[in-house]
Amino acid sequence: MTRIASSPILVVSLWAITTAWNWAGFDPRAEALRNYQARFVVLPRADIARAASLGFRSVASDLYWIAAVNYFGDQRNDQVSYAELYNHLELVVSLDPDFEYPYLFGGISLPWNTGKGWLNIDEAISLLERGVKRFPDSWRLRFQLAYTYSTFRDRFKDAGDQLAAVALLPGSPDYVGRLATRMYATAGQYDAAMMLAEHLASSIDDPKVKGRLLRRAAEARTVREVLRLEALVKRFFEVHHHFPAALGDLVSAGLLKALPVDELGGTFEYNSATGEVQSSMLHDRLRIHR
């Protein structure tokens, strides 16, 4: 009876002792660091990794690619804005430059908003530019590069060039060409926008798509005329110290031979209080809206 009665007491005593032991040995700070501290990563130089791969560079590239994905998937690393992700991807494409997806993955994943601003933009652009150079027919790489140029660096002309290249690829959606013209227009490259739209229209049989592109070319010419008229209004103001009462005054002052015709079928509307001009058919100057 004594032995049977003592068994529960022994079990409870052992549980209490082991619990106390574990609690005494538990380090909350160390556990917090393990769960929330960013992982420290040591990566080899690309030349050393190439030599160590013993000719199996694609295999080594795949291993570092898995490491890159795991690094990005570890939420602790967002505390350092995934600072080592670029080095992972740089190693991957250095070992296997024909591995296309890491270029795109880097372009999408590297830009990181800390709440106070964006980081890793130049690194993302570097990967995407090298990817486009390696895979010139990849519309995904070019599209992402155009987005990064325009969104983070205001490089609208460069973004337009990338989208224009996409628009010329077989099977490209027609909206890409029109988006490219907006990029050019935002950069002030209205002639480039007009020529791209006309070139794409000349190579397309679908009458609806052709019509939309020719409309965009006419819009580009109309906006170009609007800006030219506003520049002449400014010149009039510099001479006479007031805005002209009407656009016809530009002709009277010898700044224009005749008022231009709006190719969109409307008229050029003029605000004599501000000197602004716009087409009655197009209030949007084709620029990218943020």
C-alpha positions in Angstrom: 0.0 0.0 0.0 2.8 2.4 0.9 4.5 1.8 -2.5 1.2 2.4 -4.4 0.4 5.5 -2.5 3.8 7.0 -3.0 3.8 6.7 -6.8 1.5 9.7 -7.5 3.6 11.7 -5.0 6.8 10.7 -6.8 5.3 11.6 -10.2 4.2 15.0 -9.0 7.6 15.6 -7.3 9.5 14.7 -10.5 7.2 17.0 -12.6 7.7 19.9 -10.2 11.5 19.4 -10.2 11.8 19.2 -14.0 9.5 22.2 -14.4 11.5 24.3 -12.0 14.7 23.1 -13.7 13.5 24.1 -17.2 12.2 27.4 -15.9 15.5 28.2 -14.2 17.4 27.4 -17.4 15.0 29.4 -19.7 16.4 32.6 -21.0 13.6 34.8 -22.3 16.0 37.3 -24.0 17.8 34.6 -25.9 14.5 33.1 -27.0 13.3 36.5 -28.2 16.5 37.0 -30.1 16.1 33.6 -31.7 12.6 34.3 -32.8 12.9 37.9 -33.8 16.5 38.8 -34.6 17.5 38.9 -38.3 19.6 36.0 -39.4 23.3 36.7 -39.9 24.4 35.4 -43.3 27.9 34.8 -44.6 28.2 34.3 -48.4 31.3 33.5 -50.4 32.6 35.7 -53.2 31.3 34.8 -56.6 34.7 33.8 -57.9 35.3 31.5 -54.9 31.8 30.0 -55.3 32.5 29.3 -59.0 35.8 27.6 -58.2 34.3 25.6 -55.4 31.5 24.4 -57.7 34.0 22.2 -59.6 32.3 22.9 -62.9 28.8 22.3 -61.5 27.8 25.9 -61.5 24.1 25.4 -62.3 23.8 23.0 -59.3 25.6 25.5 -57.0 23.4 28.3 -58.4 20.3 26.3 -57.5 21.5 25.7 -54.0 22.0 29.4 -53.4 18.7 30.1 -55.1 17.0 27.9 -52.5 18.9 29.8 -49.8 17.8 33.1 -51.3 14.1 32.1 -51.2 14.5 30.8 -47.6 16.1 34.0 -46.6 13.3 36.1 -48.1 10.7 33.8 -46.5 12.2 34.3 -43.0 10.1 37.2 -41.7 12.8 38.1 -39.1 14.9 39.5 -41.9 12.4 42.3 -42.7 14.0 44.1 -39.7 17.0 44.7 -41.8 15.0 45.3 -45.0 16.3 42.0 -46.4 19.7 43.6 -46.8 21.4 40.3 -47.8 18.8 39.3 -50.5 20.6 41.1 -53.3 23.9 39.4 -52.4 22.1 36.0 -52.5 20.7 36.8 -56.0 23.9 38.3 -57.2 25.6 35.0 -56.3 22.9 33.0 -58.1 23.1 34.8 -61.4 26.9 35.0 -61.2 27.0 31.2 -61.1 24.3 30.8 -63.7 23.6 34.0 -65.7 21.1 32.0 -67.9 18.8 31.4 -64.9 16.1 33.9 -65.8 13.7 34.0 -62.9 16.1 35.4 -60.2 16.4 38.6 -62.2 12.6 39.1 -62.1 12.3 37.9 -58.5 14.9 40.4 -57.4 13.2 43.2 -59.4 10.0 42.6 -57.6 11.2 41.7 -54.1 14.2 43.9 -53.5 12.4 47.3 -53.3 11.4 47.6 -49.6 9.5 50.3 -47.9 10.7 50.9 -44.3 7.9 53.4 -43.6 10.4 56.2 -44.0 11.4 55.6 -47.6 12.3 52.9 -50.1 15.5 50.9 -50.1 17.3 48.5 -52.5 16.0 50.3 -55.6 19.3 50.6 -57.4 20.0 46.9 -56.7 16.6 46.0 -58.2 17.3 48.0 -61.3 20.8 46.5 -61.7 19.4 43.0 -61.6 16.6 43.8 -64.0 18.8 45.6 -66.5 21.2 42.7 -66.6 18.2 40.4 -67.0 16.9 42.4 -69.9 20.3 42.4 -71.5 20.5 38.6 -71.2 16.8 38.0 -72.2 15.8 40.8 -74.5 12.6 39.1 -75.5 11.3 38.7 -71.9 8.3 41.0 -71.7 8.1 40.3 -67.9 11.6 41.6 -67.2 11.1 44.7 -69.5 7.7 45.4 -67.9 9.0 45.2 -64.4 12.0 47.4 -65.3 9.7 50.0 -66.8 7.6 50.0 -63.6 10.7 50.4 -61.4 12.1 53.2 -63.6 8.9 55.2 -63.6 7.7 54.5 -60.0 11.0 54.9 -58.1 13.3 57.0 -60.3 10.9 59.1 -62.5 12.9 57.8 -65.6 9.8 58.0 -67.8 11.8 58.0 -71.1 13.6 54.9 -70.1 10.4 53.3 -69.0 8.8 54.2 -72.4 11.8 52.6 -74.2 11.2 49.3 -72.3 7.5 49.3 -72.9 8.0 50.2 -76.6 10.2 47.1 -76.9 7.5 45.0 -75.3 4.9 46.5 -77.6 6.9 45.3 -80.6 7.1 41.7 -79.4 4.7 39.3 -81.2 1.4 38.9 -79.3 1.9 41.9 -77.1 -1.3 43.4 -75.7 -2.3 46.6 -77.4 -2.5 48.5 -74.1 1.3 48.2 -73.7 1.9 50.5 -76.7 -0.5 53.1 -75.4 1.1 52.9 -71.9 4.5 53.4 -73.6 3.2 56.6 -75.3 2.1 57.9 -71.9 5.6 57.3 -70.5 7.0 59.2 -73.4 4.5 62.0 -73.0 5.3 62.3 -69.3 8.9 62.7 -70.2 8.0 65.4 -72.7 8.8 63.1 -75.7 5.6 63.7 -77.6 7.3 63.0 -81.0 8.4 59.6 -79.8 4.9 58.9 -78.5 3.4 59.8 -81.8 5.9 57.8 -83.9 5.5 54.7 -81.7 1.7 54.8 -82.0 1.9 55.3 -85.8 4.4 52.5 -86.2 2.4 50.1 -84.2 -0.8 51.0 -86.0 0.9 50.4 -89.4 1.7 46.8 -88.4 -1.7 45.8 -87.0 -4.7 44.5 -88.9 -7.4 44.7 -86.2 -9.3 47.9 -87.1 -10.3 48.6 -83.4 -6.7 48.3 -82.2 -5.4 50.3 -85.2 -8.0 53.0 -84.5 -7.0 53.3 -80.8 -3.3 53.7 -81.8 -4.0 56.3 -84.4 -6.2 58.1 -81.9 -3.2 58.1 -79.5 -0.9 59.5 -82.2 -3.4 62.3 -82.8 -3.6 62.9 -79.1 0.2 63.2 -78.9 0.1 65.8 -81.7 -2.7 67.7 -80.0 -0.8 67.9 -76.7 2.3 69.0 -78.6 0.3 71.9 -80.1 -1.2 72.8 -76.7 2.3 73.1 -75.2 3.5 75.1 -78.2 0.6 77.5 -77.8 1.3 77.9 -74.1 5.0 78.6 -74.8 3.9 81.4 -77.3 1.5 82.8 -74.7 4.5 83.0 -72.3 6.6 84.8 -74.9 3.7 87.3 -75.4 3.5 87.8 -71.6 7.3 88.5 -71.4 7.0 91.2 -74.1 3.6 92.8 -73.1 3.5 92.0 -69.4 0.0 90.6 -69.6 -1.6 87.5 -71.2 -3.2 87.9 -74.6 -7.0 88.4 -74.5 -7.4 85.5 -77.0 -5.2 83.1 -78.9 -5.8 85.2 -82.0 -3.6 87.9 -80.5 -0.7 85.6 -81.0 -1.3 85.9 -84.8 -1.7 89.7 -84.5 1.6 89.9 -82.6 3.4 87.9 -85.3 4.1 84.9 -83.1 1.9 82.6 -85.2 1.0 82.6 -88.9 -2.4 81.0 -88.2 -4.1 79.2 -85.3 -3.5 75.5 -85.5 -6.3 73.0 -86.0 -7.1 70.4 -83.3 -6.6 67.0 -85.0 -9.1 65.5 -82.5 -11.9 67.6 -84.1 -12.2 70.0 -81.2 -11.0 73.5 -80.5 -8.2 74.9 -78.4 -9.6 76.5 -75.3 -7.7 79.3 -73.7 -7.8 80.8 -70.2 -6.7 84.4 -70.4 -6.4 84.7 -66.6 -3.8 81.9 -66.3 -2.4 81.5 -69.8 -3.4 77.8 -69.9 -4.5 76.1 -73.1 -6.3 72.8 -73.6 -8.1 70.9 -76.2 -11.9 70.7 -75.9 -11.5 67.0 -76.8 -8.6 66.1 -74.5 -8.2 67.5 -71.0 -5.6 64.9 -70.2 -2.0 65.6 -71.4 -1.2 61.8 -71.5 1.0 62.0 -68.5 1.2 59.3 -65.9 -1.0 60.0 -62.9 0.4 59.2 -59.5 
